[in-house]
Amino acid sequence: MENIQPHHYYLEPGHIFINPDQSVVMASLGSCVAVCLYDHKEQYGGMNHFVAPKNGRKESPTAKFGNAATLGLIRIMLKNGSDIKNIHAQIFGGAASPFSREKTGRKNVKIAKKILKKFKIPIVSEDIGGSLVRKVAFNTRTGETVVYKVSGTDKMNKFSENERYFHAQRN
C-alpha cells in the first residue's frame, strides 16, 4: 500500500467528483443514489450524488437528477481519456423514504441502471433499497468502497472526524 494520505471530499447532492489522484469521496444517502465509476486501466474514478431520477419540464438538467448526473459522470470519464470498455460501476442508496409515498429511491436506482446498461458499463457491486441511510466512502485511486448503514435521519449528517479517519485507513 502506498504511503499517501488521501484527500477527503464530502459530495453534496447534485454534484459530481472525479480525481485521478487519490481521494476519498464520501456521501450520505437516503433515497438519493451515488454511482461510482472506476477505470481499472487508468486507475482512477469518480462519483455522482443525485436526488431525483429526471428533471421536470421547467427544470434544467443538472447533476441533482440521475439522468444528467450519470451521463455527466460517464462523459467526464471519457473526456479524461477513459475507454468505456475499461469502466465498471458501483451503485449505492435508493432507500425508501419514511416521509414520502413516492418511490424516489427505487426510481433513482432504475435510471442509473438504465443509463449504465445503455453504455454497456457493468455493475460490479451495489447496495441499494431498504430503508436505512447509507454512508459511502469511495477511493478514487483504487476503486474501493466502504459502505455502512445507519438508522435514523439524524445520522444523515456529514461524516464525523472519526468516520473520516476510519474510511481513510480502510483504503
C-alpha positions as CSV (number, residue, x, y, z in Angstrom):
1,M,0.0,0.0,0.0
2,E,1.3,3.4,-0.9
3,N,2.2,5.8,1.9
4,I,-0.2,8.5,0.5
5,Q,-2.6,10.3,2.8
6,P,-5.7,10.8,0.7
7,H,-7.7,14.0,0.5
8,H,-11.2,13.8,1.7
9,Y,-14.2,15.3,-0.1
10,Y,-17.8,15.3,1.1
11,L,-20.0,15.0,-2.0
12,E,-23.2,17.1,-1.6
13,P,-26.3,16.1,-3.6
14,G,-26.3,17.5,-7.1
15,H,-22.5,17.2,-7.6
16,I,-20.0,15.0,-9.5
17,F,-16.4,14.4,-8.3
18,I,-13.6,12.9,-10.4
19,N,-9.9,12.8,-9.3
20,P,-7.0,10.8,-10.9
21,D,-5.1,11.4,-7.7
22,Q,-6.0,9.5,-4.5
23,S,-9.1,11.0,-2.8
24,V,-11.7,9.5,-0.6
25,V,-15.1,10.8,-1.7
26,M,-17.9,10.4,0.9
27,A,-21.6,10.8,0.7
28,S,-24.6,10.2,2.9
29,L,-27.5,8.6,1.1
30,G,-31.2,8.0,1.9
31,S,-33.4,7.9,-1.2
32,C,-30.5,9.6,-3.1
33,V,-28.2,7.5,-5.2
34,A,-24.5,7.6,-5.8
35,V,-22.9,6.0,-8.8
36,C,-19.2,5.3,-8.6
37,L,-17.3,4.7,-11.9
38,Y,-13.8,3.3,-11.9
39,D,-11.4,2.9,-14.9
40,H,-9.4,-0.2,-14.0
41,K,-6.8,0.5,-16.7
42,E,-6.1,4.2,-15.9
43,Q,-6.7,3.6,-12.2
44,Y,-9.0,6.5,-11.3
45,G,-12.6,7.0,-10.7
46,G,-15.4,9.4,-9.8
47,M,-18.7,9.6,-8.1
48,N,-22.0,11.4,-8.5
49,H,-24.8,12.0,-5.9
50,F,-28.3,12.7,-7.2
51,V,-31.6,13.4,-5.6
52,A,-34.3,12.6,-8.2
53,P,-34.4,10.4,-11.4
54,K,-35.3,13.0,-14.0
55,N,-35.7,16.7,-14.3
56,G,-39.2,18.2,-14.8
57,R,-40.2,20.2,-17.8
58,K,-39.4,23.5,-16.1
59,E,-36.1,22.5,-14.6
60,S,-32.7,22.4,-16.4
61,P,-30.8,19.2,-16.5
62,T,-28.3,19.4,-13.6
63,A,-26.4,16.8,-11.6
64,K,-29.2,16.7,-9.0
65,F,-31.1,14.5,-11.5
66,G,-30.0,10.9,-12.1
67,N,-30.2,11.1,-15.9
68,A,-28.0,14.2,-16.1
69,A,-25.6,13.1,-13.2
70,T,-25.0,9.6,-14.6
71,L,-24.5,10.8,-18.2
72,G,-22.3,13.6,-16.9
73,L,-20.1,11.3,-14.9
74,I,-19.6,9.0,-17.9
75,R,-18.9,11.9,-20.3
76,I,-16.3,13.3,-17.9
77,M,-14.6,10.0,-17.6
78,L,-14.5,9.6,-21.4
79,K,-13.2,13.2,-21.8
80,N,-10.4,12.4,-19.4
81,G,-9.2,9.6,-21.5
82,S,-11.1,6.6,-20.3
83,D,-12.2,3.9,-22.7
84,I,-15.8,2.7,-22.0
85,K,-14.6,-0.9,-22.0
86,N,-12.3,-0.3,-19.0
87,I,-15.0,1.3,-16.8
88,H,-17.1,-0.5,-14.2
89,A,-19.8,0.8,-11.9
90,Q,-21.0,0.5,-8.3
91,I,-24.4,1.8,-7.2
92,F,-25.4,2.8,-3.7
93,G,-28.5,4.3,-2.0
94,G,-32.1,4.4,-3.2
95,A,-33.7,3.7,0.2
96,A,-37.4,4.1,0.7
97,S,-38.1,7.4,2.4
98,P,-40.3,7.2,5.5
99,F,-41.5,10.7,4.8
100,S,-42.8,10.1,1.3
101,R,-45.2,7.8,-0.6
102,E,-43.2,8.3,-3.8
103,K,-40.8,5.6,-4.7
104,T,-38.0,8.1,-5.4
105,G,-35.2,5.8,-4.2
106,R,-36.4,2.9,-6.5
107,K,-36.7,5.3,-9.4
108,N,-33.2,6.7,-8.8
109,V,-31.7,3.3,-8.9
110,K,-33.7,2.4,-12.1
111,I,-32.5,5.5,-14.1
112,A,-28.9,4.8,-13.1
113,K,-29.0,1.2,-14.2
114,K,-30.8,2.1,-17.4
115,I,-28.0,4.5,-18.4
116,L,-25.2,2.2,-17.4
117,K,-26.8,-0.6,-19.4
118,K,-27.1,1.7,-22.4
119,F,-23.4,2.3,-22.3
120,K,-22.7,-1.4,-21.5
121,I,-20.9,-0.5,-18.2
122,P,-21.0,-3.5,-15.9
123,I,-22.2,-3.0,-12.3
124,V,-19.7,-4.9,-10.2
125,S,-21.4,-4.1,-6.8
126,E,-24.4,-2.5,-5.4
127,D,-26.0,-1.8,-2.1
128,I,-29.5,-0.4,-2.8
129,G,-33.0,-0.2,-1.5
130,G,-34.2,-1.0,2.0
131,S,-35.0,1.8,4.5
132,L,-31.6,2.6,6.1
133,V,-29.3,5.5,5.5
134,R,-26.0,4.6,3.9
135,K,-22.7,6.3,4.4
136,V,-20.4,5.6,1.4
137,A,-16.7,6.3,1.0
138,F,-15.1,5.7,-2.4
139,N,-11.3,5.8,-3.1
140,T,-10.8,7.4,-6.5
141,R,-7.4,5.7,-7.0
142,T,-8.2,2.1,-6.0
143,G,-12.0,1.9,-6.7
144,E,-12.5,0.5,-3.2
145,T,-15.6,1.4,-1.3
146,V,-16.8,1.2,2.3
147,V,-20.5,1.3,3.0
148,Y,-22.2,1.1,6.2
149,K,-25.9,1.6,7.1
150,V,-27.3,3.6,10.0
151,S,-30.8,4.0,11.2
152,G,-32.4,7.4,11.8
153,T,-32.4,10.6,9.8
154,D,-30.2,12.3,12.5
155,K,-27.4,10.1,11.1
156,M,-27.7,11.7,7.7
157,N,-25.3,14.5,8.5
158,K,-21.8,14.6,7.2
159,F,-19.2,12.1,8.4
160,S,-17.7,12.8,11.8
161,E,-13.9,13.1,12.1
162,N,-13.8,9.6,13.5
163,E,-15.7,8.2,10.5
164,R,-13.4,10.1,8.1
165,Y,-10.4,8.5,9.8
166,F,-11.9,5.1,9.6
167,H,-12.6,5.3,5.9
168,A,-9.1,6.7,5.1
169,Q,-7.5,3.9,7.0
170,R,-9.6,1.2,5.3
171,N,-8.4,2.1,1.8
